[in-house]
Amino acid sequence: MPRLRLTLAYDGTQFAGWQLQAPGGGRTVQGCLEEALERLCGAPVRVHGAGRTDSGVHAMAQVAHCDVPEHRAAIPWQRALNALLPDDVSVVDAAPVADDFHARFSATGKIYRYTLWIAPGHILPWRRAYVWDVGRYCPLDVAAMDACAALFVGFHDFAAFQNAGSAVRTTARQVHAVCRIPSASPGEMVWEFRAEGFLKQMVRNLTGALVAVGSGKVSPEDIRSVLTSGQRRLAPGTAPARGLCLVAVEYGNDGRGRKRHLLHQLAAGQG
């Protein structure tokens, strides 16, 4: 059966995350996509996503793959799917791919961005669903936040920054970058997180730590101790989902690399 690689953008506000839920568990991105594919293919189609974004988390470039019947392979998939999908999810690219491509296990890295609203006293209403309003803590100590961010770069055990509910073989992860990037709005601060993979709600927990440091509640050295401890109960709280967006999934030069990364990520329980 031909395999398709789909790149998706969605507003996570009204979704109970990416992953299918038990009956009554809520509307999901995967569920909406599989319903549209079934209508086009005349049979159920299972979709595999690169990452299981949580309820309320957004995506600019989530990647998924699926296998479709040979006799339906010539469908103009992007246009056909977008005609059936709800307004808060869109296929931005659809293309055939080798049958050994796997949206999750072929991935070599992921990039998330978290947006903070830092203007005290007000928030633009149309940005409310996409930022965490931390204006009450401002001005933030940006130098201390940068020092804290540097602690997360490298290969570390991030057990203290993983929320419960995910079975993984190891909580060690290689983080390539945690840094501030330019924002289009002077009222916002955007943090970018690049890694081979992330634990459950890890980016939101790291963001919670950054804000705790920036607001003077804890110091970078306190966060260093938390990271070393491996104890989630010692870490600051989890940042809200609404400020988080998956902006890219990386696949290396050839877009595949499946064997090496499948073995590596299965061993790591990586998401």
Helices and strands as residue ranges (DSSP letters): E 3-10, G 12-14, H 29-41, E 47-49, E 58-67, G 70-72, H 77-84, E 89-97, E 109-117, G 125-130, E 132-133, G 135-137, H 142-152, E 154-157, G 159-161, E 172-181, E 188-195, H 202-214, H 220-229, G 232-234, G 241-243, E 244-250, H 258-268
